[in-house]
Each structure stands twice: as structure tokens, then as C-alpha cells.
Amino acid sequence: MMENDYRLPDESSEDFAAMLEEDMRQREESGRIVQATVVQKNDSEILLDINEKVEGVVQRSEFTDEEFERLKTGDTFEVFNTGRREDSGFIRASKQKADQRRGWDDIVAGFEEGRLFEGTIVDVVNRGFTVNINGVRAFLPLSQVDLRQVRDNPEEMRTYVGLTGQFKVINVSPKRHNVVVSRRAPLEEEKNKAKQQLIEKLVPGSLLTGRVKNITEYGVFIDLGGFDGLLHITDISWGRVSHPSAVFSEGDEVEVVVLDFNPQNERVSLGYKQKSDDPWNNIAERCECGTVVKGKVVSFVDYGAFVEIEPGIEGLIHISEMSWTSRVRSPSQVLKIGDEVEVRILDIDSENRRLSLSLRAVRPNPWDVVGERYPVGTVVKGKIKNITEFGAFLGLDEGVDGLIHISDMSWSRSNHPSEIVKVGDEVEAKVLAFDREKERLSLGLKQLEENPWDVVEKQFPIGSRVSGTVVNLTDFGAFVKLEDGVEGLLHVSEISHDRIERPSDVLSVGQQIEAAVIKMSKEDRRIGLSMKEVGEGGAESASE
């Protein structure tokens, strides 16, 4: 059998050679191993019958305290008969030398056979350890002490001293009396054996027990004793898990379910939540549409909030289901993560694992009573909450807002609602219309005042001469305010007998003019004016 390429390091060869020097000398000197019987013992030595003319003697120091205490007259064991006599006349014998001789022979035979030996790590030497195997000191390289890499650090290495276990002889040099052993080799053999046994158990659906080896953001690695399996974060719980460390700690012993095993790349996928039934399987038996349940807000998305109503069951409150009256742009306007809320179940889709919830449906819809509380014609009071280009929203009780359209703010022309009201103004308005389906309440300010057009025919008959102020100029003419809420149109063709390209050439906003009423339509709320019809005076006014 070829010798393995393991030798003592040069730096430690002298140390190790010194340990084996005595063993080498024993093999070279004349002597033999004989059976000895205890005759008597004292505190320093043991007298033996070794089948010679005189007794043999072995030193008490070759025995441990426990071994020495157990020895009694008549006990037998092997000793090495040196053939040399002590000053006392007895033949010097050695149990340790007999053990070493037997141990050495056994080690050589075991090396050829590939056997494992029981041994104990007894000391730290340069780049390795000394191991006692059957009384023979063997060298254990640092790289062979464990499955993991051990640093060449005396403090870390000393933690292995005293460790007893199985060792494999990986090199024997009879000439140099060197023995090199490995603890890693039998550990690997044991691991591979366990690994092979584990492979037979890696069947999807089987339960295995392992230990948490490492925790990452995406999952937990479980040492199964031969393989490391990944327990992905999505397979830890049917519910939401913020981080695997919230459930497991390194070193935890945990029972898991085998989900998949790929023998090619030796990847094992594990599950923890699969040990219990999927809560979505029978959700219809526990929850019904229309029922009110309690839950906890667990996360936000742009379009709503997710609420956990029981472990593993989350439902969505869409932003449209958060308030009856307010326009919700973000769920954080209404809710906070961790809020305990009551919600009503709107829809259950167990197949797609979707649950639709409503926050507002737990409360009465204020729009259901708006029609009764604010009938058309009612005068209401509130504060201006918001102003847009097309009108202003008036806040009423129960969170209902009514719209005052710009056309219903004043009988007079207005370019923007802010010219008439400001946010925070407290005003009265009249209810003009209510649309329950579209949840709209239309209000008016000008309807609280008399409509000036009701008397305009009597006040401004056709042919009458009127005075007014230019309030707006367009390409086709000028609008003239005759009084609050009543305006007339002075067409460009009615400004002068002369040709005028643009009204702004002869008129300006704020200018006082005189004109004649030439057209009247109460239904269309239109009055036609003419400066040409007033004669020279009207023309003079236009030219000023």
C-alpha cells in the first residue's frame, strides 16, 4: 500500500521524534511481552509474578489513580520484561511499554486494513496535535482535526485538547516510527453516511428535524445533518413575516417539511407553514360577505391598505372604500400601520386568494340621508373648504360637501370663484339639486338674491337710452354692465358709423358709455346695445 503524503512538519519533527524515541529504543533492545500476575502493591510499585526465578516490578506511576485503586492481588495484565534487574534484585517491567508495543503493532495492522482507532487529543504541537492511540503518540495535522477550518491559533487549538473520538491512520513510517492520523476523515465518512441516509428521507412531504444554521433576509438555512436546506421567507408562515429573524434564531431546532429535492445540485427546499392547513382552503366556512370583522393594518400600497383579519388571511381596503365623503389620495391619510380596525367583507375570492374589504361600509353612508335632510330649495350654511376653477365646495354636516358652481355664484359675470368667496368663508347657499347615484349636491349663492332679469324688460325697454361701464372686450364687441347682474352686448358693428377693426381701438375696460337698447331676450338673458343709435352724444362718448 502506498504511503499517504502526510508527514510531520519540519518544525515539529524534533518534538515528535523525541516522543517516539523511547518507543524506538524499546523495539531495538532485547525484551519481550509476558503475562504478569499481581503479587502485592505498595504506594510506589507493584510486585508481579512474571514466570521468572525472581519477581518483576512495575512502577505505580504507570497507572492512573483509578487503575491503581482497582488493582488487587491475582489480577493479570501484560507487561514488557526488560530483562534488567533493579537494585532491589527484582526484574524491571513496564506496562506502558507493553501497551505501546501492542499498540504500535495494532496501528500498523490497522493502517493496512483501513480501521479506525479510538484515541484522545492530549497536547498542542507546532501545526497540529498529539494524539494518544493505544499508548502510541501520533501526530494530528491541524487541517485534519475537524470538518471546518481551524485557525493556527494556540487558544483555539487548546479547545480540542482532551477530546476523545475516532481517528484514521493516514500515514505510518516504521523506519522513523512516525504515525499521522486524521479525525476529519472519519467525520467525513460519518457525514457521507448520514448524507446518504438523509437522501432516502428527502421525499416531498416528509417531516425532518434540523437546526437553524444561518439567517438571511430571504430565508433560513437549516442543517439537516448532511445537507443544508433553504426555508424561504414565503414558506415560513401563511401570514406576513417582516424578517426570518422575527420567527427563528440561530441554533433553534425546528421541524420542517421537504418541499423539493434536486439531487443534481443537492438543493433542498423546505417549508414550515406547510405543517398546518392553508387558511384560504376553508375561508368561506369562517367568513361571509357582508359580515364585519376586526383586523390589523399591515401594509400600504398606492391604491389601498392590506389588513390581516386572521393569521395568513389578508384583505385589501381600496382607497375608494375608506371614506364616504372625502377624496382619499393615499391610505396614510386615513390609516396607520398597526391600526386595529373594523371592516366589512365585500367579496371573497378563495381561488385567487383575494379578500375585498371596506372601512366606510361599517358606518352609515351620509349620502343616504342628504336628500331628506337637505331638500331642494333648502338654505344651508357652511364654510368654504376648497376652491377650483369651476366653483367652490361648501362643507356641511356629516362630512358632505356641496358644490357651488361658478355660474351659480353671482348674477354678474365672474372670471374666477376666488373673486367672490375665499377658503374659510362662512356662507349661506340654496340647495339647487341632489343626485343620490352620483353623490352630488348642487348649491347656489345668487339664488338667495332676486334675479335682476325678472324686471329687465320693464327697466330697459327696446329703444331706451342707457348708461353703463365696459367690463370686457372681445374681438366681436364689448360687454357693458348696466347694473348688478345685468350686462348688454355692444357689437363691434354698433360702436360707430365708421369701420372699426377692434373694439379696443376705441373702447377700454372701465369706460363709461351711453347706448341704446336695440334687442331684448329675457329667456336668453341677452340685451343688444348700440352706440350708433344714440346720435352724436353716443359717438362722442365712444371717442373720449
Secondary structure as the mmCIF struct_conf table of DSSP 4:
data_model
#
loop_
_struct_conf.conf_type_id
_struct_conf.id
_struct_conf.beg_label_comp_id
_struct_conf.beg_label_asym_id
_struct_conf.beg_label_seq_id
_struct_conf.end_label_comp_id
_struct_conf.end_label_asym_id
_struct_conf.end_label_seq_id
HELX_LH_PP_P HELX_LH_PP_P1 MET A 2 ASN A 4
BEND BEND1 ASP A 5 ASP A 5
HELX_RH_AL_P HELX_RH_AL_P1 ASP A 10 GLU A 28
BEND BEND2 GLU A 29 SER A 30
STRN STRN1 ARG A 32 LYS A 41
BEND BEND3 ASP A 43 SER A 44
STRN STRN2 GLU A 45 ASP A 49
BEND BEND4 ASN A 51 VAL A 54
STRN STRN3 GLY A 56 GLN A 59
HELX_RH_3T_P HELX_RH_3T_P1 ARG A 60 GLU A 62
BEND BEND5 PHE A 63 PHE A 63
HELX_RH_AL_P HELX_RH_AL_P2 ASP A 65 ARG A 70
TURN_TY1_P TURN_TY1_P1 THR A 73 GLY A 74
STRN STRN4 THR A 76 ARG A 85
HELX_LH_PP_P HELX_LH_PP_P2 GLU A 86 GLU A 86
TURN_TY1_P TURN_TY1_P2 ASP A 87 SER A 88
BEND BEND6 GLY A 89 GLY A 89
HELX_LH_PP_P HELX_LH_PP_P3 PHE A 90 PHE A 90
STRN STRN5 ILE A 91 SER A 94
HELX_RH_AL_P HELX_RH_AL_P3 LYS A 95 GLU A 113
TURN_TY1_P TURN_TY1_P3 GLY A 114 GLY A 114
STRN STRN6 LEU A 116 VAL A 125
TURN_TY1_P TURN_TY1_P4 ASN A 126 ARG A 127
STRN STRN7 GLY A 128 ILE A 133
TURN_TY1_P TURN_TY1_P5 ASN A 134 GLY A 135
STRN STRN8 VAL A 136 PRO A 141
HELX_RH_3T_P HELX_RH_3T_P2 LEU A 142 GLN A 144
BEND BEND7 VAL A 145 VAL A 145
BEND BEND8 LEU A 147 ARG A 148
BEND BEND9 ASP A 152 ASP A 152
HELX_RH_AL_P HELX_RH_AL_P4 PRO A 154 MET A 157
HELX_RH_3T_P HELX_RH_3T_P3 ARG A 158 TYR A 160
TURN_TY1_P TURN_TY1_P6 VAL A 161 GLY A 162
STRN STRN9 THR A 164 SER A 173
TURN_TY1_P TURN_TY1_P7 PRO A 174 HIS A 177
STRN STRN10 ASN A 178 SER A 182
BEND BEND10 ARG A 183 ARG A 183
HELX_RH_AL_P HELX_RH_AL_P5 ARG A 184 LYS A 201
TURN_TY1_P TURN_TY1_P8 PRO A 204 GLY A 205
STRN STRN11 LEU A 207 ILE A 215
BEND BEND11 GLU A 217 TYR A 218
STRN STRN12 GLY A 219 ASP A 223
BEND BEND12 GLY A 225 GLY A 226
STRN STRN13 ASP A 228 HIS A 232
HELX_RH_3T_P HELX_RH_3T_P4 ILE A 233 ASP A 235
TURN_TY1_P TURN_TY1_P9 ILE A 236 ILE A 236
BEND BEND13 TRP A 238 GLY A 239
BEND BEND14 SER A 242 SER A 242
HELX_RH_3T_P HELX_RH_3T_P5 PRO A 244 ALA A 246
TURN_TY1_P TURN_TY1_P10 VAL A 247 VAL A 247
TURN_TY1_P TURN_TY1_P11 GLU A 250 GLY A 251
STRN STRN14 GLU A 253 ASN A 262
TURN_TY1_P TURN_TY1_P12 PRO A 263 GLU A 266
STRN STRN15 ARG A 267 GLY A 271
BEND BEND15 TYR A 272 TYR A 272
HELX_RH_3T_P HELX_RH_3T_P6 LYS A 273 LYS A 275
BEND BEND16 SER A 276 SER A 276
TURN_TY1_P TURN_TY1_P13 PRO A 279 ASN A 282
HELX_RH_AL_P HELX_RH_AL_P6 ILE A 283 ARG A 286
TURN_TY1_P TURN_TY1_P14 CYS A 289 GLY A 290
STRN STRN16 VAL A 292 VAL A 301
TURN_TY1_P TURN_TY1_P15 ASP A 302 TYR A 303
STRN STRN17 GLY A 304 GLU A 310
TURN_TY1_P TURN_TY1_P16 PRO A 311 GLY A 312
STRN STRN18 ILE A 313 HIS A 318
HELX_RH_3T_P HELX_RH_3T_P7 ILE A 319 GLU A 321
BEND BEND17 MET A 322 MET A 322
BEND BEND18 TRP A 324 SER A 326
BEND BEND19 ARG A 329 SER A 330
HELX_RH_3T_P HELX_RH_3T_P8 PRO A 331 GLN A 333
TURN_TY1_P TURN_TY1_P17 VAL A 334 VAL A 334
TURN_TY1_P TURN_TY1_P18 ILE A 337 GLY A 338
STRN STRN19 GLU A 340 ASP A 349
TURN_TY1_P TURN_TY1_P19 SER A 350 ARG A 353
STRN STRN20 ARG A 354 SER A 358
BEND BEND20 LEU A 359 LEU A 359
HELX_RH_3T_P HELX_RH_3T_P9 ARG A 360 VAL A 362
BEND BEND21 ARG A 363 ARG A 363
TURN_TY1_P TURN_TY1_P20 PRO A 366 PRO A 366
HELX_RH_AL_P HELX_RH_AL_P7 TRP A 367 ARG A 373
BEND BEND22 TYR A 374 TYR A 374
TURN_TY1_P TURN_TY1_P21 VAL A 376 GLY A 377
STRN STRN21 VAL A 379 THR A 388
TURN_TY1_P TURN_TY1_P22 GLU A 389 PHE A 390
STRN STRN22 GLY A 391 GLY A 395
HELX_RH_3T_P HELX_RH_3T_P10 ASP A 397 GLY A 399
STRN STRN23 ASP A 401 HIS A 405
HELX_RH_3T_P HELX_RH_3T_P11 ILE A 406 ASP A 408
TURN_TY1_P TURN_TY1_P23 MET A 409 MET A 409
BEND BEND23 TRP A 411 SER A 412
BEND BEND24 ASN A 415 ASN A 415
HELX_RH_3T_P HELX_RH_3T_P12 PRO A 417 GLU A 419
TURN_TY1_P TURN_TY1_P24 ILE A 420 ILE A 420
TURN_TY1_P TURN_TY1_P25 VAL A 423 GLY A 424
STRN STRN24 GLU A 426 ASP A 435
TURN_TY1_P TURN_TY1_P26 ARG A 436 GLU A 439
STRN STRN25 ARG A 440 GLY A 444
BEND BEND25 LEU A 445 LEU A 445
HELX_RH_3T_P HELX_RH_3T_P13 LYS A 446 LEU A 448
BEND BEND26 GLU A 449 GLU A 449
HELX_RH_3T_P HELX_RH_3T_P14 PRO A 452 ASP A 454
BEND BEND27 VAL A 455 VAL A 455
HELX_RH_AL_P HELX_RH_AL_P8 VAL A 456 GLN A 459
BEND BEND28 PHE A 460 PHE A 460
TURN_TY1_P TURN_TY1_P27 ILE A 462 GLY A 463
STRN STRN26 ARG A 465 LEU A 473
BEND BEND29 ASP A 475 PHE A 476
STRN STRN27 GLY A 477 GLU A 483
TURN_TY1_P TURN_TY1_P28 ASP A 484 GLY A 485
STRN STRN28 VAL A 486 HIS A 491
HELX_RH_3T_P HELX_RH_3T_P15 VAL A 492 GLU A 494
BEND BEND30 ILE A 495 ILE A 495
BEND BEND31 HIS A 497 ASP A 498
BEND BEND32 GLU A 501 GLU A 501
HELX_RH_3T_P HELX_RH_3T_P16 PRO A 503 ASP A 505
TURN_TY1_P TURN_TY1_P29 VAL A 506 VAL A 506
TURN_TY1_P TURN_TY1_P30 VAL A 509 GLY A 510
STRN STRN29 GLN A 512 SER A 521
TURN_TY1_P TURN_TY1_P31 LYS A 522 ARG A 525
STRN STRN30 ARG A 526 SER A 530
BEND BEND33 MET A 531 MET A 531
HELX_RH_3T_P HELX_RH_3T_P17 LYS A 532 VAL A 534
TURN_TY1_P TURN_TY1_P32 GLY A 535 GLY A 535
HELX_RH_AL_P HELX_RH_AL_P9 GLU A 536 SER A 543
#
